[in-house]
Amino acid sequence: MITAVLSSALIGREKTSSRLSQLATRFTSALVESRARNAARELRRHEAFVIDLSRRQDHSAEFLDQADLLPARI
């Protein structure tokens, strides 16, 4: 009788640990997917920011040369 009780207790724990490991696996994969999406979004934002900065600086050389005289006196 003791053997039957112990074996059923072991079977019950095995199912519980299996369920727990499945939940942990799901949680871990969901966390990894979420962080991957966040990293991709941040990378897109950074690339757009760099493109915007380079576009703004394309014409900066035209404004750096101010050796021309003004058309009227101030």
TORKOL-4160 file (C-alpha; in steps of 0.2 Angstrom, whole numbers, padded with zeros to 4 digits, m for minus):
74
<pt num="1" X="0000" Y="0000" Z="0000"/>
<pt num="2" X="0014" Y="0012" Z="0004"/>
<pt num="3" X="0022" Y="0008" Z="m0013"/>
<pt num="4" X="0005" Y="0013" Z="m0022"/>
<pt num="5" X="0004" Y="0029" Z="m0013"/>
<pt num="6" X="0022" Y="0034" Z="m0017"/>
<pt num="7" X="0020" Y="0029" Z="m0035"/>
<pt num="8" X="0004" Y="0039" Z="m0037"/>
<pt num="9" X="0013" Y="0054" Z="m0028"/>
<pt num="10" X="0027" Y="0053" Z="m0040"/>
<pt num="11" X="0016" Y="0053" Z="m0055"/>
<pt num="12" X="0006" Y="0068" Z="m0049"/>
<pt num="13" X="0023" Y="0078" Z="m0047"/>
<pt num="14" X="0029" Y="0073" Z="m0064"/>
<pt num="15" X="0013" Y="0080" Z="m0072"/>
<pt num="16" X="0015" Y="0096" Z="m0062"/>
<pt num="17" X="0033" Y="0098" Z="m0066"/>
<pt num="18" X="0029" Y="0095" Z="m0084"/>
<pt num="19" X="0015" Y="0108" Z="m0084"/>
<pt num="20" X="0027" Y="0120" Z="m0075"/>
<pt num="21" X="0041" Y="0118" Z="m0087"/>
<pt num="22" X="0029" Y="0121" Z="m0101"/>
<pt num="23" X="0023" Y="0137" Z="m0093"/>
<pt num="24" X="0041" Y="0142" Z="m0091"/>
<pt num="25" X="0045" Y="0138" Z="m0109"/>
<pt num="26" X="0030" Y="0148" Z="m0115"/>
<pt num="27" X="0034" Y="0163" Z="m0104"/>
<pt num="28" X="0052" Y="0163" Z="m0109"/>
<pt num="29" X="0048" Y="0162" Z="m0128"/>
<pt num="30" X="0035" Y="0176" Z="m0126"/>
<pt num="31" X="0048" Y="0187" Z="m0117"/>
<pt num="32" X="0061" Y="0184" Z="m0130"/>
<pt num="33" X="0049" Y="0188" Z="m0144"/>
<pt num="34" X="0044" Y="0204" Z="m0135"/>
<pt num="35" X="0062" Y="0209" Z="m0133"/>
<pt num="36" X="0066" Y="0205" Z="m0151"/>
<pt num="37" X="0051" Y="0216" Z="m0157"/>
<pt num="38" X="0056" Y="0230" Z="m0146"/>
<pt num="39" X="0074" Y="0229" Z="m0152"/>
<pt num="40" X="0068" Y="0229" Z="m0170"/>
<pt num="41" X="0057" Y="0244" Z="m0167"/>
<pt num="42" X="0072" Y="0254" Z="m0158"/>
<pt num="43" X="0083" Y="0249" Z="m0173"/>
<pt num="44" X="0070" Y="0256" Z="m0185"/>
<pt num="45" X="0069" Y="0272" Z="m0175"/>
<pt num="46" X="0087" Y="0274" Z="m0174"/>
<pt num="47" X="0090" Y="0272" Z="m0193"/>
<pt num="48" X="0076" Y="0284" Z="m0197"/>
<pt num="49" X="0084" Y="0297" Z="m0185"/>
<pt num="50" X="0101" Y="0294" Z="m0193"/>
<pt num="51" X="0093" Y="0296" Z="m0211"/>
<pt num="52" X="0084" Y="0312" Z="m0205"/>
<pt num="53" X="0101" Y="0319" Z="m0198"/>
<pt num="54" X="0110" Y="0316" Z="m0214"/>
<pt num="55" X="0096" Y="0324" Z="m0224"/>
<pt num="56" X="0097" Y="0339" Z="m0214"/>
<pt num="57" X="0115" Y="0341" Z="m0215"/>
<pt num="58" X="0116" Y="0339" Z="m0234"/>
<pt num="59" X="0114" Y="0358" Z="m0237"/>
<pt num="60" X="0124" Y="0364" Z="m0222"/>
<pt num="61" X="0139" Y="0369" Z="m0233"/>
<pt num="62" X="0129" Y="0382" Z="m0242"/>
<pt num="63" X="0126" Y="0391" Z="m0225"/>
<pt num="64" X="0144" Y="0390" Z="m0219"/>
<pt num="65" X="0151" Y="0401" Z="m0232"/>
<pt num="66" X="0146" Y="0419" Z="m0227"/>
<pt num="67" X="0159" Y="0429" Z="m0235"/>
<pt num="68" X="0147" Y="0437" Z="m0247"/>
<pt num="69" X="0142" Y="0455" Z="m0243"/>
<pt num="70" X="0125" Y="0459" Z="m0238"/>
<pt num="71" X="0114" Y="0468" Z="m0251"/>
<pt num="72" X="0111" Y="0482" Z="m0240"/>
<pt num="73" X="0119" Y="0491" Z="m0225"/>
<pt num="74" X="0113" Y="0487" Z="m0208"/>
